[in-house]
Amino acid sequence: MKIGLYFGSFNPIHAGHLIVAQQLLVQAGLDKVWFVLSPQNPLKLSQNLLAEEKRLILLRSAIKGNDRFEVSEVELNMPKPSFTIDTLDKLVQEFPEHTFSMLLGSDNLEKFVLWKNYEKILNGFKLLVYTRGIIDEKWEQYRNIILYDVPYIHISATYIRHLVKEKKSIRYLVPPQVEGEIMKWYSEE
């Protein structure tokens, strides 16, 4: 099967993530998209992260009913911080029958050279890049970078967390079931 890996902290998952995943699933001809929950991104501060268990609940709630979406917990059992190349190597070893690609926003390409063994990733895996503006021409030399124009709605997980903290509505920014879980947690505090 052709599997698209969508890495993220998903803190929380929101409508923008789901739209991108669905569009790339269709446009790239993938069989499935696996949402890979990253417990700690080495290039970001880990503060303000919901607990892994809560983010898993939200992910599972968000994709419920879409049999072509799955949640991967692979990075939760790996050393922290998570390095994408290590996760890719582990998945290839565990699932040799699958072909893996990565879903990646074009804004992440600028930081891509900071990733551990980024050239190994570029040479060994297709990067299905959803554009968020202009792409630097230097990336055109890599045959494994494929650009897709997908509807992109700028929704920030930081903004959603801010609204929740201020006790304001997050309706339509997240799926209803995610909104329900988040509101339940904050009402219990």
N, C-alpha and C positions, 0 to 999 in steps of 0.2 A: 504494500500500500504506500501511497504517497502521503506523507504526514508533514504538515506545516507546524512548526514549533513557534509558539507565541510566548516569549519569555516576558515576565514582568512581576512587579511586586503586587500589582492589582490591589491597591490600597486606598479605595476599593475599586473593584471592577466596575466599569460604567458603560453607558450606551456607545461611546466612541470606540472602545475596545471591541465590542460585539459587532459593530458595523464593519470595522476593518477586517476582523476575522472572517465574517460571512462573505464579504466581497472578495477577499483573496482566496478563500476556499473555492469560490465559483470561477473567478478570473484565471487562477493559476491551475485549475483542474486538479485540486487536491482531493484526496479521499476523506481526510479528517484534519482538523486542527486540534492540537493538544496545547492547552494553556499550561505553561510550565511556571508554577509559582516559585518565585525567587525569594528566599528568606532574607538575603542581604546582597544588594548590588555593591560590588567592590568600588564603584565610582560614585556612590551616593551615600550620604549619611543614613544610618538606620533609625534615627530618631523619628518619632511620629508614626511608626509602623503599627498597624493593628497586629495582634497576636496571629501567628501563622494559622492556628486553628480557626480563628474567625475569618481570615481571608479565604481559607479553604471552603468554609461554609458558604461564603458569599459567591465564590467561583462556581461551586456546585449548584447553588440556587439559580445563578444567572444563566447557566447553559442547559438547565433542565428542559427536556423536551426537544433538544436538538441532538439527534443521534450521531451527528458528524462532528460534534464538539466533545472533547474529553479534558479532564483535569489530570495533569501529571504532578506527582509528589516527589519526583526523582531528586530534586535539589534539597528537599527537606532532610534527606538522609546522607547528605554529602557534607564535607567540611565547609565551614563558612569563613570568609565570604565565598559565594559561588562564582566559579569561572565558567563561562559558556563552553569553552573548548572541552573542559573536563566533563561537563554534562553531555555534550554531543558524543564524545568518545564512549561514555557509559551507555548511552542510548543505542548507539550503533552496535556495541558489544551485546547488549541485552536483546535487541530486536533486529538481527541481521536481515530479516525478511522485508523490512521497511526501508524506504528512501526518505531521508529527512531533509527539509528545507527550513529556513528561518524566516519569520515575518519580522520586518524591521522598518521603523519609521525613518524617512530620509534624514531627519535631524540627527539621528543616532550615527549616521555615517561619519560625521565630523569628529566624533569621539571614538570611532571604531579603531583607529590606529593605537589607542590606549589599551585596547582589550588584549588579554593574554593570548599569545599565538594567533593574532588576528589573520595573518596571512594563511595559516593552516585552515582556518575557518573559510576564508575566501576561496581557497583552492579546492576544498573538499565538500563544500555545501553550497547550494543555491541560496542566495539572499533575495527574498521576495520583498522588495522595498516599496512601501506605499509613500508616495510623494507628499511632502508638506511644503512645497515651494521649489526653489531652484536647486538643482543637483550640480555639485562641483564636477567638472569634466574629468578630473583625475580618476573618477570611479568607472568611467566608460571602458577603461582598459581591462577590467575584470569581466570575464565571460559569465561568471556565476551571479552577477548582480543583474536582476531583472526588475525593471521599474513598472509599477502599476499606478494608474490614476484611479483612486477609489474615493468615494465621498468621505471627507474627513471633517469631523465636527470637533472643534477644539474644546474638549471638556477636560478639566484638570482634576485629578483625584485630590490635590491639595485644596482646590476650591470647594469640592464636595465636603471634605472634612471640616473646612471653615464654616460652611453652611450648617452642618450638623452641630458643631460646637455652639453656633449662634442660635440653635433651635429654629432654623429656617428650612423651608421645603427643599427637598432634593428630587421632587417628582419629575419624571421624564429624563433626568440626568442618569439615573440608574434604573435597571428593570424593577418592576413593582415588588417582586419577591426580595430583592436586595434591599430596597428601601424599607420593607417591612422588618427584615432582620436587624438592620442598623437602628431603626427607631425603637425596636424592642430592647436592644442592648442599652441604648441611652436612657430609656425610661426606667431601666432597672438600676441605674447608677444613683 
